[in-house]
Amino acid sequence: MVKRGLGKGLSALIPTKEKVEGLVKEISINKIKPNPFQPREDFDIQSL
């Protein structure tokens, strides 16, 4: 017996999100909060 798939493709099981390119949103600097789960604590100022 031949095993057959669903025949609808992977996207039928796992929907893909549309890519939004070029979206830039300006927010106030005071709305930016540090991520408490960020493993890095020291940042090289020159690389920023």
C-alpha positions, 0 to 999 in steps of 0.5 A: 500500500502506498502511503500518501500525504495530505496533498495540500502542501506544508503551507496548509499545515503551517501558515506563513506570515506575510513579510512586511518590508520597509516598515519603519516606526518611530517611537519615543526613546522613553518607550524603549526598555531593556530586555531582562533576558538579554545575556550580554551586559557589556557593550562596546560603545564603538560597535554601537 
